[in-house]
Amino acid sequence: MDNAWENFLEAIAALLSKALTDKETEKVISGFNNFQQRLQRLSSHNLQRLNLEITQSNKRVSRCKHEGKTCSQNVTRGFLKTWMIAYLVKYAIGVLPALLKGKVFKNPSILKKGGGSDTVGFAFFLSSFLSAYKLVLCTMRYYRPDHEGDRLNAFVAGSVAGLTLFLDKNKSRRTALTLYLFTRSIQFGSSYAMKKWAEHRDAKRVNQRLALRDAVDDEALSLSSDAKKTQALVTKSGWDDILAKCMSASAATALMSLTASVNLYSCVIEPDAMPKSYYNFIMQHSGLPQKFGPMFDPLLDTFRSQFELLKKGPGGFENIGIPKGVSSRDFIAENISPNIATVFPADVHHDYQCCALLHPLYPCHRHAVDTLTGEFGRAVKMYGTLNAVRITLHLWVSNDRLKQGQGNDVDVVLY
């Protein structure tokens, strides 16, 4: 290309040399040379830009949200960061109660045991879970660049990441995590279904308004100009709207009541069906082990056996109740167990046998008040300490940010 251009310029120069003087010929040749250089620069720039555009159009469009980092860097950094945080949190949870109670000073080996294989394994499981999710999600986004949304990508990534639960060797913790994730999935599924149901109802109301507007327009055409009036398009709420409103207002209360009844039934009647740690947690908050000491387990065993016996027997108050005028202590000693009867005060009367075995110290109404006041104190002692630590850390971090000029408004939220 360059040789042909030079031969063309030489031919032009030979023709112009016969018609122009030497100075005029040099000016013309210099102008052609400048034009040639400019044309070459423009052609080279355009070709490079065209090649860049073609290359960019062939590249895959990445929809990952970790700007400034590649997918492999995001997964690796996420694994290391999650492992470190999970290890420190698990270690703090294991050591902090012993530190507050002073057991660490008597037995310093608690500090070493708190960072043992169980803590390392839990941190490895949690970091593997989050890293596997990120890895599969980025892979799905890479191989499905033309699909809008991440619903399928997130579903597949979450399913694969859930398999890392086998890395946790603690069976009770695996069960607790499984139940937590299962209930969360039900919550998200219910929220999604309610959202779609609301969209369906909104679309139905829009269609009703359009039909009503058409009917009003047709009626207005048949009337004279003096008889026309402005009418508001009002659609009444259907049964599905009323049902949705009731569900939104009472769903949390109904669900709490249902789960509480199931948990308490399992705790008293079927304790083997519950994780041991959760069973101990509920019993600790009930205050019953503290009240009855070594008699607590025999008392619960007697309650379960009597419950099964009464469930299989005939109904009626005469079979499940305690006659008036007879103290619960005398009735239990004569009909159930003299040993268990020693727990009962002499002047307390219960209406039903199961109530007597479940709370032997007080009647039903007094037991309810005692449980409320006792649990309030235990809850304040536990959750008050946790919230105090969290608020202190939050205030410390907020003040530090204000000093560094990273924030002007700091809101302290108490949960």
RODO-2510 file (C-alpha; in nm, 4 decimals, decimal comma):
residues 415
     n   res          X          Y          Z
     1     m     0,0000     0,0000     0,0000
     2     d     0,2807     0,2393     0,0962
     3     n     0,4796     0,1568    -0,2261
     4     a     0,1790     0,2210    -0,4499
     5     w     0,1183     0,5536    -0,2758
     6     e     0,4839     0,6551    -0,3251
     7     n     0,4765     0,5568    -0,6976
     8     f     0,1612     0,7641    -0,7399
     9     l     0,3290     1,0673    -0,5804
    10     e     0,6368     1,0242    -0,7998
    11     a     0,4167     1,0192    -1,1139
    12     i     0,2387     1,3361    -0,9999
    13     a     0,5739     1,4983    -0,9255
    14     a     0,7061     1,4106    -1,2727
    15     l     0,4048     1,5695    -1,4387
    16     l     0,4161     1,8801    -1,2189
    17     s     0,7901     1,9286    -1,2752
    18     k     0,7214     2,0077    -1,6370
    19     a     0,4588     2,2679    -1,5596
    20     l     0,5887     2,4267    -1,2362
    21     t     0,9103     2,5814    -1,1151
    22     d     1,1358     2,4020    -0,8683
    23     k     1,0102     2,6006    -0,5625
    24     e     0,6475     2,5524    -0,6550
    25     t     0,7097     2,1831    -0,7140
    26     e     0,8724     2,1440    -0,3690
    27     k     0,5729     2,3127    -0,2017
    28     v     0,3317     2,0826    -0,3810
    29     i     0,5368     1,7738    -0,2943
    30     s     0,5603     1,8876     0,0721
    31     g     0,1829     1,9333     0,0824
    32     f     0,1253     1,5841    -0,0573
    33     n     0,3650     1,4365     0,1981
    34     n     0,1867     1,6096     0,4876
    35     f    -0,1473     1,4910     0,3536
    36     q    -0,0122     1,1361     0,3235
    37     q     0,1136     1,1326     0,6843
    38     r    -0,2144     1,2717     0,8185
    39     l    -0,4156     1,0198     0,6173
    40     q    -0,2051     0,7328     0,7500
    41     r    -0,2503     0,8491     1,1121
    42     l    -0,6266     0,8787     1,0715
    43     s    -0,6511     0,5413     0,8985
    44     s    -0,4460     0,3694     1,1690
    45     h    -0,6541     0,5278     1,4490
    46     n    -0,9823     0,4314     1,2841
    47     l    -0,8691     0,0751     1,2296
    48     q    -0,7619     0,0419     1,5919
    49     r    -1,0920     0,1841     1,7161
    50     l    -1,2897    -0,0442     1,4841
    51     n    -1,0917    -0,3459     1,6034
    52     l    -1,1504    -0,2455     1,9676
    53     e    -1,5260    -0,2126     1,9109
    54     i    -1,5448    -0,5525     1,7438
    55     t    -1,3420    -0,7107     2,0255
    56     q    -1,5598    -0,5534     2,2942
    57     s    -1,8785    -0,6662     2,1224
    58     n    -1,7521    -1,0243     2,1270
    59     k    -1,6630    -1,0121     2,4967
    60     r    -1,9061    -1,1528     2,7516
    61     v    -2,0867    -0,8993     2,9610
    62     s    -2,0157    -0,9680     3,3288
    63     r    -2,3050    -0,9088     3,5673
    64     c    -2,1097    -0,9815     3,8831
    65     k    -2,1388    -0,7185     4,1537
    66     h    -1,7860    -0,7354     4,2978
    67     e    -1,6329    -0,4346     4,1220
    68     g    -1,2575    -0,4031     4,1361
    69     k    -1,2019    -0,7757     4,1959
    70     t    -1,2077    -1,0790     3,9716
    71     c    -1,4351    -1,3701     4,0561
    72     s    -1,1460    -1,5811     4,1856
    73     q    -1,0210    -1,2937     4,4016
    74     n    -1,3713    -1,2367     4,5390
    75     v    -1,4134    -1,6045     4,6306
    76     t    -1,0677    -1,6325     4,7895
    77     r    -1,0945    -1,3115     4,9901
    78     g    -1,4473    -1,4046     5,0963
    79     f    -1,3284    -1,7443     5,2205
    80     l    -1,0416    -1,6025     5,4256
    81     k    -1,2447    -1,3126     5,5643
    82     t    -1,5409    -1,5320     5,6597
    83     w    -1,3165    -1,7934     5,8216
    84     m    -1,1451    -1,5333     6,0367
    85     i    -1,4697    -1,3650     6,1459
    86     a    -1,6477    -1,6960     6,2131
    87     y    -1,3533    -1,8253     6,4151
    88     l    -1,3332    -1,5119     6,6300
    89     v    -1,7094    -1,4972     6,6888
    90     k    -1,7328    -1,8673     6,7746
    91     y    -1,4332    -1,8370     7,0047
    92     a    -1,5806    -1,5312     7,1781
    93     i    -1,9172    -1,7025     7,2268
    94     g    -1,7462    -2,0046     7,3817
    95     v    -1,5099    -1,8114     7,6088
    96     l    -1,7082    -1,4994     7,7051
    97     p    -1,9534    -1,6708     7,9494
    98     a    -1,6650    -1,8413     8,1311
    99     l    -1,4783    -1,5104     8,1392
   100     l    -1,7750    -1,3222     8,2867
   101     k    -1,8315    -1,5918     8,5508
   102     g    -1,4629    -1,6035     8,6421
   103     k    -1,4137    -1,9691     8,5461
   104     v    -1,1217    -1,8770     8,3193
   105     f    -0,9083    -1,7711     8,6152
   106     k    -0,9693    -2,1054     8,7866
   107     n    -0,9281    -2,3154     8,4725
   108     p    -0,7182    -2,1366     8,2043
   109     s    -0,7441    -2,4395     7,9728
   110     i    -1,0883    -2,3080     7,8731
   111     l    -0,9142    -2,0503     7,6537
   112     k    -0,7319    -2,3238     7,4631
   113     k    -1,0358    -2,5486     7,4396
   114     g    -1,2476    -2,2618     7,3036
   115     g    -1,0263    -2,2391     6,9959
   116     g    -1,0068    -2,6137     6,9360
   117     s    -1,1163    -2,8378     6,6518
   118     d    -1,4873    -2,7609     6,6917
   119     t    -1,4304    -2,3878     6,6437
   120     v    -1,1960    -2,4465     6,3498
   121     g    -1,4442    -2,6872     6,1892
   122     f    -1,7353    -2,4472     6,2281
   123     a    -1,5350    -2,1607     6,0769
   124     f    -1,4284    -2,3843     5,7867
   125     f    -1,7885    -2,4907     5,7220
   126     l    -1,9236    -2,1353     5,7248
   127     s    -1,6469    -1,9976     5,5006
   128     s    -1,6903    -2,2922     5,2609
   129     f    -2,0654    -2,2322     5,2518
   130     l    -2,0343    -1,8647     5,1539
   131     s    -1,7427    -1,9237     4,9151
   132     a    -1,9234    -2,2068     4,7362
   133     y    -2,2266    -1,9825     4,6952
   134     k    -2,0165    -1,7004     4,5445
   135     l    -1,8265    -1,9398     4,3173
   136     v    -2,1360    -2,1084     4,1736
   137     l    -2,3172    -1,7739     4,1402
   138     c    -2,0313    -1,6191     3,9396
   139     t    -2,0072    -1,9345     3,7252
   140     m    -2,3796    -1,9240     3,6495
   141     r    -2,3577    -1,5560     3,5598
   142     y    -2,0663    -1,6271     3,3260
   143     y    -2,2375    -1,9070     3,1361
   144     r    -2,5791    -1,7346     3,1353
   145     p    -2,4899    -1,3739     3,0418
   146     d    -2,8046    -1,3118     2,8383
   147     h    -3,0519    -1,4057     3,1131
   148     e    -3,1995    -1,1218     3,3140
   149     g    -3,2235    -1,1646     3,6892
   150     d    -3,0489    -1,3992     3,9301
   151     r    -3,3370    -1,6161     4,0465
   152     l    -3,2182    -1,9403     3,8904
   153     n    -2,8540    -1,8520     3,9529
   154     a    -2,9150    -1,7899     4,3229
   155     f    -3,1281    -2,1049     4,3548
   156     v    -2,8591    -2,3281     4,2045
   157     a    -2,5817    -2,1564     4,4023
   158     g    -2,7708    -2,1921     4,7293
   159     s    -2,8484    -2,5587     4,6603
   160     v    -2,4838    -2,6414     4,5944
   161     a    -2,3613    -2,4353     4,8902
   162     g    -2,6013    -2,6196     5,1206
   163     l    -2,4076    -2,9412     5,0596
   164     t    -2,1184    -2,7975     5,2613
   165     l    -2,3249    -2,8636     5,5759
   166     f    -2,1692    -3,2103     5,5783
   167     l    -1,8383    -3,0442     5,6693
   168     d    -1,9712    -2,9580     6,0153
   169     k    -1,9122    -3,2554     6,2459
   170     n    -2,1454    -3,1288     6,5202
   171     k    -2,4754    -3,3113     6,4696
   172     s    -2,6882    -3,0890     6,6939
   173     r    -2,5552    -2,7767     6,5240
   174     r    -2,6257    -2,9243     6,1811
   175     t    -2,9822    -2,9931     6,2888
   176     a    -3,0244    -2,6404     6,4249
   177     l    -2,8848    -2,4822     6,1071
   178     t    -3,1044    -2,7031     5,8905
   179     l    -3,4152    -2,6062     6,0837
   180     y    -3,3191    -2,2385     6,0691
   181     l    -3,2621    -2,2434     5,6928
   182     f    -3,5791    -2,4450     5,6409
   183     t    -3,7904    -2,1947     5,8334
   184     r    -3,6202    -1,9080     5,6483
   185     s    -3,7016    -2,0685     5,3149
   186     i    -4,0652    -2,1028     5,4212
   187     q    -4,0650    -1,7366     5,5210
   188     f    -3,9181    -1,6223     5,1882
   189     g    -4,1521    -1,8484     4,9945
   190     s    -4,4526    -1,7151     5,1841
   191     s    -4,3428    -1,3551     5,1280
   192     y    -4,2970    -1,4193     4,7571
   193     a    -4,6400    -1,5845     4,7325
   194     m    -4,8036    -1,2922     4,9163
   195     k    -4,6293    -1,0474     4,6833
   196     k    -4,7522    -1,2283     4,3725
   197     w    -5,0998    -1,2524     4,5210
   198     a    -5,1008    -0,8765     4,5847
   199     e    -4,9923    -0,8107     4,2231
   200     h    -5,2755    -1,0338     4,1018
   201     r    -5,5283    -0,8445     4,3133
   202     d    -5,3960    -0,5098     4,1917
   203     a    -5,4272    -0,6214     3,8296
   204     k    -5,7833    -0,7385     3,8951
   205     r    -5,8757    -0,4025     4,0483
   206     v    -5,7290    -0,2206     3,7488
   207     n    -5,9427    -0,4304     3,5134
   208     q    -6,2492    -0,3591     3,7284
   209     r    -6,1817     0,0155     3,7128
   210     l    -6,1401     0,0020     3,3358
   211     a    -6,4660    -0,1882     3,2983
   212     l    -6,6404     0,0569     3,5316
   213     r    -6,5008     0,3532     3,3371
   214     d    -6,6259     0,2098     3,0105
   215     a    -6,9680     0,1572     3,1647
   216     v    -6,9743     0,5159     3,2953
   217     d    -6,8633     0,6501     2,9540
   218     d    -7,1389     0,4559     2,7797
   219     e    -7,3941     0,5895     3,0255
   220     a    -7,2636     0,9435     2,9834
   221     l    -7,3040     0,9261     2,6048
   222     s    -7,6723     0,8466     2,6441
   223     l    -7,7323     1,1488     2,8685
   224     s    -7,7709     1,5113     2,7706
   225     s    -7,5045     1,7645     2,8508
   226     d    -7,7136     1,9099     3,1373
   227     a    -7,7612     1,5695     3,3017
   228     k    -7,3945     1,4710     3,2986
   229     k    -7,2242     1,4554     3,6380
   230     t    -6,8740     1,3791     3,7524
   231     q    -6,8555     1,0301     3,8989
   232     a    -6,5749     0,8708     4,1003
   233     l    -6,4583     0,5255     3,9968
   234     v    -6,4722     0,3233     4,3195
   235     t    -6,4174    -0,0524     4,3348
   236     k    -6,5126    -0,2476     4,6435
   237     s    -6,2702    -0,4766     4,8193
   238     g    -6,3235    -0,8419     4,7386
   239     w    -6,3093    -1,1383     4,9721
   240     d    -5,9484    -1,2002     4,8744
   241     d    -5,8511    -0,8448     4,9782
   242     i    -6,0196    -0,8893     5,3166
   243     l    -5,8500    -1,2274     5,3637
   244     a    -5,5094    -1,0840     5,2716
   245     k    -5,5563    -0,7968     5,5186
   246     c    -5,6487    -1,0364     5,7991
   247     m    -5,3555    -1,2628     5,7195
   248     s    -5,1091    -0,9721     5,7197
   249     a    -5,2415    -0,8448     6,0527
   250     s    -5,2580    -1,1760     6,2399
   251     a    -5,0094    -1,4074     6,0648
   252     a    -4,7192    -1,3298     6,3009
   253     t    -4,9315    -1,3816     6,6141
   254     a    -5,0866    -1,7039     6,4854
   255     l    -4,7484    -1,8413     6,3791
   256     m    -4,5934    -1,7534     6,7142
   257     s    -4,8777    -1,9260     6,8990
   258     l    -4,8502    -2,2362     6,6819
   259     t    -4,4730    -2,2696     6,7160
   260     a    -4,4857    -2,2041     7,0917
   261     s    -4,7478    -2,4749     7,1427
   262     v    -4,5475    -2,7248     6,9357
   263     n    -4,2226    -2,6432     7,1158
   264     l    -4,3753    -2,6667     7,4629
   265     y    -4,5522    -2,9917     7,3803
   266     s    -4,2279    -3,1412     7,2497
   267     c    -4,0354    -3,0094     7,5473
   268     v    -4,2686    -3,1695     7,8059
   269     i    -4,4083    -3,4760     7,6257
   270     e    -4,1474    -3,5647     7,3592
   271     p    -3,8120    -3,4211     7,4729
   272     d    -3,6190    -3,6724     7,2607
   273     a    -3,7575    -3,5048     6,9483
   274     m    -3,5796    -3,1774     7,0319
   275     p    -3,2098    -3,0904     7,0067
   276     k    -3,0544    -3,1293     7,3487
   277     s    -2,9108    -2,7784     7,3507
   278     y    -3,2491    -2,6232     7,2695
   279     y    -3,4207    -2,8386     7,5310
   280     n    -3,1736    -2,7239     7,7947
   281     f    -3,2216    -2,3627     7,6841
   282     i    -3,6005    -2,3780     7,7289
   283     m    -3,5757    -2,5574     8,0611
   284     q    -3,3236    -2,3059     8,1871
   285     h    -3,5629    -2,0234     8,1036
   286     s    -3,8586    -2,2034     8,2595
   287     g    -3,6867    -2,1949     8,5988
   288     l    -3,8113    -2,5459     8,6851
   289     p    -3,4711    -2,7165     8,7264
   290     q    -3,3668    -2,4438     8,9705
   291     k    -3,6830    -2,4883     9,1797
   292     f    -3,6947    -2,8676     9,2086
   293     g    -3,3288    -2,9647     9,1845
   294     p    -3,2770    -3,3449     9,1730
   295     m    -3,6544    -3,4030     9,1824
   296     f    -3,7060    -3,2286     8,8483
   297     d    -3,6380    -3,5283     8,6231
   298     p    -3,8547    -3,7743     8,8271
   299     l    -4,1325    -3,5148     8,8325
   300     l    -4,1283    -3,4825     8,4508
   301     d    -4,1158    -3,8607     8,4081
   302     t    -4,4187    -3,8980     8,6333
   303     f    -4,6017    -3,6273     8,4415
   304     r    -4,5395    -3,8023     8,1071
   305     s    -4,6505    -4,1424     8,2337
   306     q    -4,9646    -3,9960     8,3927
   307     f    -5,0398    -3,8009     8,0736
   308     e    -5,0237    -4,1181     7,8629
   309     l    -5,2386    -4,3034     8,1176
   310     l    -5,5087    -4,0348     8,1229
   311     k    -5,4998    -4,0027     7,7436
   312     k    -5,5855    -4,3710     7,7022
   313     g    -5,8436    -4,3800     7,9833
   314     p    -6,2040    -4,2536     7,9868
   315     g    -6,2799    -3,8823     7,9819
   316     g    -6,4651    -3,6720     8,2333
   317     f    -6,3528    -3,4559     8,5236
   318     e    -6,3884    -3,7438     8,7698
   319     n    -6,1072    -3,9259     8,5842
   320     i    -5,8637    -3,6418     8,5094
   321     g    -5,9359    -3,3948     8,7920
   322     i    -5,8696    -3,3703     9,1645
   323     p    -6,1818    -3,3600     9,3864
   324     k    -6,2514    -3,0400     9,5754
   325     g    -6,1556    -3,0420     9,9410
   326     v    -5,8630    -3,2773     9,8723
   327     s    -5,5156    -3,1291     9,8626
   328     s    -5,2979    -3,2107     9,5651
   329     r    -5,0347    -3,3561     9,7964
   330     d    -5,2748    -3,6125     9,9462
   331     f    -5,4201    -3,7044     9,6081
   332     i    -5,0757    -3,7579     9,4475
   333     a    -4,9553    -3,9619     9,7482
   334     e    -5,2567    -4,1938     9,7366
   335     n    -5,3031    -4,2347     9,3604
   336     i    -4,9720    -4,1661     9,1834
   337     s    -4,6475    -4,1562     9,3846
   338     p    -4,5736    -4,0884     9,7550
   339     n    -4,2203    -3,9846     9,6618
   340     i    -4,3403    -3,7187     9,4159
   341     a    -4,5961    -3,6002     9,6725
   342     t    -4,3161    -3,4715     9,8951
   343     v    -4,2605    -3,1879     9,6454
   344     f    -4,6134    -3,0491     9,6985
   345     p    -4,7033    -2,7983     9,9717
   346     a    -4,9675    -2,9252    10,2116
   347     d    -5,2325    -2,6572    10,1481
   348     v    -5,2235    -2,6303     9,7636
   349     h    -5,5118    -2,7609     9,5528
   350     h    -5,5088    -2,8077     9,1728
   351     d    -5,8154    -2,8732     8,9629
   352     y    -5,6430    -3,1225     8,7294
   353     q    -5,3857    -3,3950     8,7809
   354     c    -5,1590    -3,2843     8,4937
   355     c    -5,1585    -2,9271     8,6238
   356     a    -5,0552    -3,0550     8,9657
   357     l    -4,7618    -3,2496     8,8227
   358     l    -4,6537    -2,9701     8,5880
   359     h    -4,6469    -2,6891     8,8493
   360     p    -4,6847    -2,8475     9,1941
   361     l    -4,5930    -2,5413     9,4012
   362     y    -4,8757    -2,3091     9,2919
   363     p    -5,2252    -2,3236     9,1402
   364     c    -5,2666    -2,2291     8,7756
   365     h    -5,3257    -1,8535     8,8154
   366     r    -5,0433    -1,8120     9,0694
   367     h    -4,8114    -2,0191     8,8509
   368     a    -4,8778    -1,7906     8,5526
   369     v    -4,7792    -1,4816     8,7539
   370     d    -4,4719    -1,6541     8,8944
   371     t    -4,3593    -1,7645     8,5484
   372     l    -4,4047    -1,4143     8,4050
   373     t    -4,2075    -1,2376     8,6765
   374     g    -3,9365    -1,5026     8,6919
   375     e    -3,8819    -1,5180     8,3151
   376     f    -3,8723    -1,1392     8,2914
   377     g    -3,5802    -1,1297     8,5305
   378     r    -3,3960    -1,4113     8,3527
   379     a    -3,4528    -1,2521     8,0118
   380     v    -3,3266    -0,9126     8,1307
   381     k    -3,0172    -1,0764     8,2771
   382     m    -2,9280    -1,2567     7,9529
   383     y    -3,0455    -1,0258     7,6744
   384     g    -2,9646    -0,7090     7,8667
   385     t    -2,5993    -0,8108     7,8864
   386     l    -2,5816    -0,8975     7,5168
   387     n    -2,7493    -0,5721     7,4121
   388     a    -2,5270    -0,3690     7,6437
   389     v    -2,2146    -0,5163     7,4808
   390     r    -2,3541    -0,4597     7,1307
   391     i    -2,4564    -0,0992     7,2021
   392     t    -2,1191    -0,0232     7,3588
   393     l    -1,9376    -0,1546     7,0499
   394     h    -2,1730     0,0354     6,8197
   395     l    -2,1183     0,3630     7,0047
   396     w    -1,7426     0,3108     7,0064
   397     v    -1,7321     0,2469     6,6295
   398     s    -1,9676     0,5405     6,5627
   399     n    -1,7584     0,7841     6,7671
   400     d    -1,4442     0,6650     6,5923
   401     r    -1,6040     0,7269     6,2525
   402     l    -1,7191     1,0728     6,3555
   403     k    -1,3666     1,1624     6,4646
   404     q    -1,2339     1,0475     6,1274
   405     g    -1,4993     1,2471     5,9420
   406     q    -1,6526     0,9407     5,7774
   407     g    -2,0046     1,0132     5,8894
   408     n    -2,2139     1,2996     6,0157
   409     d    -2,5337     1,1274     6,1256
   410     v    -2,5108     0,8243     6,3504
   411     d    -2,8296     0,6423     6,4469
   412     v    -2,8153     0,4027     6,7384
   413     v    -3,0814     0,1377     6,6869
   414     l    -3,1827    -0,0730     6,9851
   415     y    -3,3034    -0,4179     6,8891
***
